[in-house]
Amino acid sequence: MDNKRIAAVAGMVRPGRLAADIGSDHAQLALYMLQNEMVPAIIVSDIHAGPFDRAYQAANASIFRDRIDVRRGDGLQILKKGEADTVIIAGMGGDTIAQILAYDLDKSRSFGRFVLQPMSRPQMVRKFLAAQGWPLLEEKIIEENGRLFIIIKTCPGEKPYHLSPLEMDIGPLILAESRQDVVKQYLYYWLGKYRSAAAGLNNARNSELRILKLEYKEKIDRLEEILNGS
Ligand SMILES: C[S@@+](CC[C@H](N)C(=O)[O-])C[C@H]1O[C@@H](n2cnc3c(N)ncnc32)[C@H](O)[C@@H]1O
């Protein structure tokens, strides 16, 4: 099986310490990290009964059953403050990830590192991180079976920072790597999204929509400049 996404997420976890995988479903990531001796033990959780059962069964059927603690519940509520070093939240929408982080800020700040892999709307994750002052330590694009995935590594911080609308969507560290083929693919994907959104507003009369169209135009121009190497 092609598991570049799982391997890349696991590679951003601080090794040798207890990790937690929130929304683990099948517990594939936990098993991968234990098989590769990346963490001594891991807590996995899921909010829904079906995925929780899958994780429980996968953990129990493995030789690592004593090192996987399977819990059921919403977001970080299944953890005690500071209980894990790295918290992984992968395979969910950006809005859900941001909501999970924002639910109990005091608790969220008690963990050492976060590896976040939004499946949609990564701008919602960056919006939360920038407002809270959590730095973007690493941003990576992974291609797996023709799909592109974004992974963000961060940790609690204190100094809020500004991101431009384009940086919010795509990520400042990704934009800085525009020569990499996989990053180019990702930038073209966003360019296509902006162009079709702007085209959908061609006949906009309302002033808010016209402003939105101008915002798309600015993003398109800046992305084209980056892709053309200027
Ligand atoms: C698509 S799966 C991703 C599984 C795995 N993390 C991965 O990346 O392959 C998303 C999982 O997140 C779970 N989930 C969604 N919202 C959650 C929440 N607030 N707390 C815990 N789990 C949640 C869902 O039940 C589902 O099993």
The ligand as an SDF file (V2000), in Angstrom:
LIG
                    3D

 27 29  0  0  0  0  0  0  0  0999 V2000
  -11.1270   10.5050    7.4500 C   0  0  0  0  0  0  0  0  0  0  0  0
  -10.7880    9.9240    9.0470 S   0  0  0  0  0  0  0  0  0  0  0  0
   -9.0340   10.1330    9.1640 C   0  0  0  0  0  0  0  0  0  0  0  0
   -8.3790    8.9670    9.8450 C   0  0  0  0  0  0  0  0  0  0  0  0
   -6.9040    9.1410   10.1100 C   0  0  0  0  0  0  0  0  0  0  0  0
   -6.6440   10.2180   11.0460 N   0  0  0  0  0  0  0  0  0  0  0  0
   -6.1440    9.4040    8.8250 C   0  0  0  0  0  0  0  0  0  0  0  0
   -5.6280   10.5100    8.6540 O   0  0  0  0  0  0  0  0  0  0  0  0
   -6.0520    8.4910    7.9870 O   0  0  0  0  0  0  0  0  0  0  0  0
  -11.3700   11.2100   10.1220 C   0  0  0  0  0  0  0  0  0  0  0  0
  -11.7500   10.6550   11.4980 C   0  0  0  0  0  0  0  0  0  0  0  0
  -11.8840   11.7400   12.4120 O   0  0  0  0  0  0  0  0  0  0  0  0
  -12.9330   11.4390   13.3020 C   0  0  0  0  0  0  0  0  0  0  0  0
  -13.3660   12.6940   13.9250 N   0  0  0  0  0  0  0  0  0  0  0  0
  -14.0490   13.7200   13.3490 C   0  0  0  0  0  0  0  0  0  0  0  0
  -14.2500   14.7150   14.2430 N   0  0  0  0  0  0  0  0  0  0  0  0
  -13.6530   14.3170   15.4060 C   0  0  0  0  0  0  0  0  0  0  0  0
  -13.5110   14.9080   16.6850 C   0  0  0  0  0  0  0  0  0  0  0  0
  -14.0240   16.1130   16.9530 N   0  0  0  0  0  0  0  0  0  0  0  0
  -12.8370   14.2320   17.6350 N   0  0  0  0  0  0  0  0  0  0  0  0
  -12.3250   12.9970   17.3740 C   0  0  0  0  0  0  0  0  0  0  0  0
  -12.4350   12.3830   16.1850 N   0  0  0  0  0  0  0  0  0  0  0  0
  -13.0880   13.0330   15.2100 C   0  0  0  0  0  0  0  0  0  0  0  0
  -13.9660   10.7620   12.4110 C   0  0  0  0  0  0  0  0  0  0  0  0
  -14.8630    9.9660   13.1630 O   0  0  0  0  0  0  0  0  0  0  0  0
  -13.0710    9.9170   11.4790 C   0  0  0  0  0  0  0  0  0  0  0  0
  -12.8970    8.6160   11.9560 O   0  0  0  0  0  0  0  0  0  0  0  0
  1  2  1  0
  2  3  1  0
  2 10  1  0
  3  4  1  0
  4  5  1  0
  5  6  1  0
  5  7  1  0
  7  8  2  0
  7  9  1  0
 10 11  1  0
 11 12  1  0
 11 26  1  0
 12 13  1  0
 13 14  1  0
 13 24  1  0
 14 15  1  0
 14 23  1  0
 15 16  2  0
 16 17  1  0
 17 18  1  0
 17 23  2  0
 18 19  1  0
 18 20  2  0
 20 21  1  0
 21 22  2  0
 22 23  1  0
 24 25  1  0
 24 26  1  0
 26 27  1  0
M  CHG  2   2   1   9  -1
M  END
$$$$
